[in-house]
């Protein structure tokens, strides 16, 4: 049961982190970040540098939840495997 929960947490963590990190990487590459909401508007690095950097930093900070979930899932999976190995040995 713990294996399935750990694998689910890993998948959810990857999804949530990638959902924030991939647009951030694209914004760093192109210099255009899109706001969130019903009608996302582009914010250009050359025209509004302060707003661009604030949006990019918020986007990167939002990836923390997904990364924490990913780390928690990986640690639960690791300790479950260790427990399985120790139980099977003796």
N, CA, C and O atoms as a DFTB+ gen file, in Angstrom:
360 C
 N C O
     1  1       0.819      -1.195       0.000
     2  2       0.000       0.000       0.000
     3  2       0.869       1.267       0.000
     4  3       0.569       2.243      -0.687
     5  1       1.951       1.223       0.788
     6  2       2.838       2.389       0.860
     7  2       3.545       2.597      -0.474
     8  3       3.836       3.729      -0.860
     9  1       3.823       1.485      -1.185
    10  2       4.475       1.609      -2.489
    11  2       3.612       2.416      -3.451
    12  3       4.103       3.312      -4.139
    13  1       2.332       2.094      -3.494
    14  2       1.439       2.793      -4.428
    15  2       1.282       4.259      -4.045
    16  3       1.233       5.125      -4.918
    17  1       1.204       4.544      -2.752
    18  2       1.104       5.935      -2.311
    19  2       2.383       6.701      -2.640
    20  3       2.331       7.862      -3.046
    21  1       3.525       6.048      -2.463
    22  2       4.804       6.706      -2.763
    23  2       4.931       6.977      -4.259
    24  3       5.379       8.050      -4.663
    25  1       4.539       6.007      -5.075
    26  2       4.617       6.207      -6.523
    27  2       3.637       7.287      -6.967
    28  3       3.944       8.073      -7.863
    29  1       2.456       7.330      -6.345
    30  2       1.499       8.397      -6.642
    31  2       2.037       9.760      -6.257
    32  3       1.860      10.730      -6.993
    33  1       2.696       9.843      -5.104
    34  2       3.290      11.107      -4.662
    35  2       4.418      11.540      -5.591
    36  3       4.577      12.729      -5.869
    37  1       5.196      10.581      -6.068
    38  2       6.276      10.905      -7.001
    39  2       5.696      11.452      -8.308
    40  3       6.165      12.466      -8.823
    41  1       4.688      10.783      -8.833
    42  2       4.070      11.244     -10.090
    43  2       3.440      12.622      -9.914
    44  3       3.595      13.490     -10.772
    45  1       2.732      12.826      -8.809
    46  2       2.110      14.127      -8.557
    47  2       3.167      15.215      -8.376
    48  3       2.994      16.334      -8.858
    49  1       4.246      14.894      -7.693
    50  2       5.313      15.867      -7.498
    51  2       5.974      16.270      -8.804
    52  3       6.270      17.443      -9.028
    53  1       6.203      15.276      -9.670
    54  2       6.788      15.580     -10.982
    55  2       5.851      16.477     -11.779
    56  3       6.287      17.446     -12.400
    57  1       4.561      16.152     -11.760
    58  2       3.588      16.947     -12.511
    59  2       3.518      18.376     -11.988
    60  3       3.578      19.329     -12.766
    61  1       3.392      18.527     -10.664
    62  2       3.254      19.869     -10.095
    63  2       4.522      20.702     -10.273
    64  3       4.446      21.904     -10.527
    65  1       5.670      20.075     -10.141
    66  2       6.921      20.820     -10.317
    67  2       7.132      21.195     -11.781
    68  3       7.532      22.319     -12.085
    69  1       6.864      20.257     -12.686
    70  2       7.059      20.541     -14.112
    71  2       6.092      21.607     -14.600
    72  3       6.418      22.387     -15.495
    73  1       4.906      21.639     -14.014
    74  2       3.900      22.631     -14.401
    75  2       4.374      24.057     -14.132
    76  3       3.924      24.997     -14.787
    77  1       5.266      24.216     -13.183
    78  2       5.798      25.539     -12.865
    79  2       7.197      25.767     -13.431
    80  3       7.525      26.879     -13.846
    81  1       8.011      24.733     -13.450
    82  2       9.402      24.897     -13.873
    83  2       9.526      25.048     -15.386
    84  3      10.331      25.852     -15.857
    85  1       8.746      24.293     -16.153
    86  2       8.860      24.386     -17.613
    87  2       8.512      25.776     -18.149
    88  3       9.255      26.289     -18.986
    89  1       7.414      26.417     -17.706
    90  2       7.180      27.802     -18.161
    91  2       8.258      28.776     -17.684
    92  3       8.573      29.739     -18.383
    93  1       8.823      28.534     -16.503
    94  2       9.890      29.389     -16.015
    95  2      11.126      29.268     -16.910
    96  3      11.751      30.271     -17.255
    97  1      11.473      28.028     -17.281
    98  2      12.613      27.829     -18.183
    99  2      12.363      28.476     -19.542
   100  3      13.266      29.073     -20.126
   101  1      11.140      28.355     -20.038
   102  2      10.793      28.974     -21.318
   103  2      10.888      30.495     -21.223
   104  3      11.345      31.151     -22.159
   105  1      10.461      31.050     -20.101
   106  2      10.540      32.499     -19.913
   107  2      11.981      32.965     -19.848
   108  3      12.319      34.018     -20.388
   109  1      12.833      32.192     -19.193
   110  2      14.247      32.548     -19.140
   111  2      14.868      32.528     -20.532
   112  3      15.717      33.360     -20.853
   113  1      14.439      31.571     -21.359
   114  2      15.011      31.428     -22.696
   115  2      14.511      32.512     -23.643
   116  3      15.300      33.103     -24.380
   117  1      13.201      32.777     -23.629
   118  2      12.608      33.679     -24.611
   119  2      12.501      35.122     -24.138
   120  3      12.462      36.038     -24.959
   121  1      12.452      35.339     -22.823
   122  2      12.276      36.696     -22.322
   123  2      10.824      37.119     -22.256
   124  3      10.534      38.305     -22.105
   125  1       9.898      36.163     -22.366
   126  2       8.466      36.454     -22.296
   127  2       7.838      35.483     -21.304
   128  3       7.973      34.267     -21.439
   129  1       7.152      36.033     -20.306
   130  2       6.408      35.201     -19.361
   131  2       4.949      35.606     -19.445
   132  3       4.626      36.771     -19.676
   133  1       4.074      34.632     -19.256
   134  2       2.642      34.906     -19.344
   135  2       2.049      34.936     -17.942
   136  3       2.390      34.117     -17.089
   137  1       1.155      35.896     -17.722
   138  2       0.470      35.965     -16.442
   139  2      -0.531      34.824     -16.345
   140  3      -0.876      34.199     -17.348
   141  1      -0.986      34.564     -15.145
   142  2      -2.000      33.533     -14.960
   143  2      -3.377      34.176     -14.950
   144  3      -3.507      35.389     -14.788
   145  1      -4.387      33.362     -15.121
   146  2      -5.741      33.872     -15.053
   147  2      -6.539      33.474     -16.282
   148  3      -6.124      32.630     -17.077
   149  1      -7.697      34.105     -16.413
   150  2      -8.578      33.790     -17.535
   151  2      -7.981      34.199     -18.870
   152  3      -8.078      33.469     -19.857
   153  1      -7.365      35.370     -18.890
   154  2      -6.739      35.857     -20.120
   155  2      -5.266      36.148     -19.848
   156  3      -4.912      37.275     -19.503
   157  1      -4.410      35.145     -20.001
   158  2      -2.982      35.384     -19.745
   159  2      -2.402      36.396     -20.730
   160  3      -2.623      36.311     -21.938
   161  1      -1.670      37.336     -20.193
   162  2      -1.045      38.360     -21.027
   163  2       0.465      38.200     -20.959
   164  3       1.012      37.893     -19.900
   165  1       1.135      38.406     -22.072
   166  2       2.601      38.296     -22.043
   167  2       3.246      39.509     -21.365
   168  3       2.787      40.641     -21.513
   169  1       4.309      39.245     -20.628
   170  2       5.109      40.297     -20.005
   171  2       6.516      40.134     -20.555
   172  3       7.156      39.104     -20.350
   173  1       6.993      41.156     -21.254
   174  2       8.304      41.103     -21.886
   175  2       9.392      41.573     -20.920
   176  3       9.213      42.547     -20.190
   177  1      10.503      40.875     -20.928
   178  2      11.631      41.230     -20.068
   179  2      12.195      42.599     -20.442
   180  3      12.624      43.351     -19.567
   181  1      12.198      42.926     -21.730
   182  2      12.778      44.189     -22.174
   183  2      11.904      45.390     -21.818
   184  3      12.424      46.481     -21.585
   185  1      10.579      45.203     -21.772
   186  2       9.677      46.325     -21.503
   187  2       9.383      46.525     -20.026
   188  3       9.312      47.661     -19.559
   189  1       9.211      45.430     -19.283
   190  2       8.886      45.508     -17.859
   191  2       9.787      44.561     -17.056
   192  3       9.328      43.516     -16.597
   193  1      11.059      44.918     -16.885
   194  2      11.989      43.983     -16.241
   195  2      11.634      43.656     -14.788
   196  3      11.793      42.511     -14.364
   197  1      11.156      44.642     -14.017
   198  2      10.824      44.369     -12.613
   199  2       9.639      43.412     -12.504
   200  3       9.669      42.470     -11.713
   201  1       8.610      43.652     -13.288
   202  2       7.429      42.780     -13.266
   203  2       7.775      41.377     -13.776
   204  3       7.299      40.378     -13.238
   205  1       8.604      41.314     -14.814
   206  2       9.026      40.025     -15.363
   207  2       9.750      39.198     -14.306
   208  3       9.452      38.017     -14.128
   209  1      10.697      39.816     -13.608
   210  2      11.468      39.086     -12.598
   211  2      10.596      38.688     -11.407
   212  3      10.790      37.619     -10.828
   213  1       9.638      39.540     -11.041
   214  2       8.730      39.188      -9.943
   215  2       7.864      37.987     -10.332
   216  3       7.678      37.075      -9.526
   217  1       7.338      37.980     -11.547
   218  2       6.520      36.849     -12.003
   219  2       7.356      35.578     -12.116
   220  3       6.890      34.496     -11.759
   221  1       8.575      35.701     -12.607
   222  2       9.447      34.533     -12.749
   223  2       9.812      33.964     -11.377
   224  3       9.837      32.746     -11.202
   225  1      10.091      34.825     -10.411
   226  2      10.426      34.349      -9.071
   227  2       9.237      33.675      -8.400
   228  3       9.400      32.673      -7.703
   229  1       8.035      34.224      -8.609
   230  2       6.843      33.583      -8.054
   231  2       6.591      32.229      -8.697
   232  3       6.184      31.281      -8.026
   233  1       6.833      32.142      -9.995
   234  2       6.644      30.878     -10.697
   235  2       7.623      29.831     -10.182
   236  3       7.253      28.671      -9.996
   237  1       8.854      30.230      -9.953
   238  2       9.855      29.293      -9.432
   239  2       9.537      28.894      -7.994
   240  3       9.722      27.738      -7.615
   241  1       9.065      29.835      -7.203
   242  2       8.700      29.524      -5.826
   243  2       7.505      28.579      -5.731
   244  3       7.411      27.785      -4.795
   245  1       6.605      28.662      -6.687
   246  2       5.431      27.795      -6.682
   247  2       5.792      26.342      -6.973
   248  3       5.005      25.442      -6.680
   249  1       6.950      26.104      -7.536
   250  2       7.383      24.730      -7.815
   251  2       7.814      24.012      -6.550
   252  3       8.004      22.796      -6.569
   253  1       7.972      24.734      -5.458
   254  2       8.422      24.129      -4.208
   255  2       7.486      23.054      -3.676
   256  3       7.947      22.046      -3.140
   257  1       6.186      23.253      -3.814
   258  2       5.222      22.255      -3.345
   259  2       5.405      20.937      -4.075
   260  3       5.430      19.872      -3.458
   261  1       5.532      21.014      -5.378
   262  2       5.739      19.795      -6.161
   263  2       7.050      19.120      -5.830
   264  3       7.123      17.893      -5.773
   265  1       8.087      19.910      -5.612
   266  2       9.390      19.327      -5.267
   267  2       9.367      18.672      -3.891
   268  3       9.986      17.627      -3.689
   269  1       8.655      19.282      -2.944
   270  2       8.519      18.664      -1.626
   271  2       7.742      17.354      -1.695
   272  3       8.089      16.381      -1.026
   273  1       6.705      17.337      -2.498
   274  2       5.928      16.113      -2.677
   275  2       6.783      15.029      -3.334
   276  3       6.709      13.860      -2.955
   277  1       7.578      15.413      -4.301
   278  2       8.479      14.476      -4.970
   279  2       9.505      13.906      -3.993
   280  3       9.742      12.698      -3.981
   281  1      10.105      14.748      -3.187
   282  2      11.092      14.291      -2.205
   283  2      10.438      13.381      -1.163
   284  3      11.014      12.366      -0.771
   285  1       9.247      13.744      -0.721
   286  2       8.541      12.897       0.242
   287  2       8.205      11.536      -0.335
   288  3       8.337      10.522       0.351
   289  1       7.768      11.498      -1.594
   290  2       7.464      10.228      -2.241
   291  2       8.701       9.370      -2.431
   292  3       8.658       8.156      -2.232
   293  1       9.808      10.000      -2.818
   294  2      11.049       9.247      -2.989
   295  2      11.558       8.688      -1.657
   296  3      12.038       7.556      -1.600
   297  1      11.452       9.477      -0.598
   298  2      11.914       8.976       0.697
   299  2      11.001       7.867       1.215
   300  3      11.494       6.900       1.795
   301  1       9.698       7.977       1.026
   302  2       8.789       6.912       1.447
   303  2       9.059       5.627       0.660
   304  3       9.038       4.533       1.225
   305  1       9.310       5.760      -0.622
   306  2       9.616       4.587      -1.433
   307  2      10.939       3.957      -0.988
   308  3      11.038       2.735      -0.877
   309  1      11.933       4.771      -0.737
   310  2      13.228       4.261      -0.296
   311  2      13.096       3.494       1.013
   312  3      13.589       2.372       1.126
   313  1      12.433       4.092       2.005
   314  2      12.317       3.433       3.301
   315  2      11.413       2.205       3.234
   316  3      11.591       1.272       4.016
   317  1      10.460       2.187       2.327
   318  2       9.635       0.993       2.159
   319  2      10.458      -0.151       1.569
   320  3      10.286      -1.307       1.958
   321  1      11.333       0.163       0.649
   322  2      12.212      -0.869       0.078
   323  2      13.196      -1.368       1.131
   324  3      13.455      -2.568       1.219
   325  1      13.740      -0.460       1.924
   326  2      14.645      -0.864       3.002
   327  2      13.910      -1.763       3.990
   328  3      14.453      -2.781       4.419
   329  1      12.692      -1.401       4.352
   330  2      11.907      -2.223       5.265
   331  2      11.626      -3.597       4.669
   332  3      11.715      -4.606       5.368
   333  1      11.298      -3.640       3.419
   334  2      11.029      -4.930       2.750
   335  2      12.271      -5.823       2.752
   336  3      12.170      -7.027       2.988
   337  1      13.437      -5.237       2.489
   338  2      14.682      -5.992       2.481
   339  2      15.002      -6.521       3.886
   340  3      15.393      -7.678       4.043
   341  1      14.836      -5.679       4.891
   342  2      15.147      -6.103       6.263
   343  2      14.178      -7.184       6.756
   344  3      14.590      -8.103       7.464
   345  1      12.918      -7.084       6.395
   346  2      11.931      -8.083       6.819
   347  2      12.198      -9.402       6.122
   348  3      12.050     -10.464       6.727
   349  1      12.587      -9.349       4.861
   350  2      12.811     -10.584       4.116
   351  2      14.087     -11.317       4.563
   352  3      14.214     -12.521       4.344
   353  1      15.011     -10.609       5.174
   354  2      16.258     -11.237       5.615
   355  2      16.105     -11.976       6.945
   356  3      16.857     -12.911       7.219
   357  1      15.184     -11.585       7.736
   358  2      15.207     -12.268       9.007
   359  2      13.961     -12.211       9.726
   360  3      13.857     -12.757      10.824
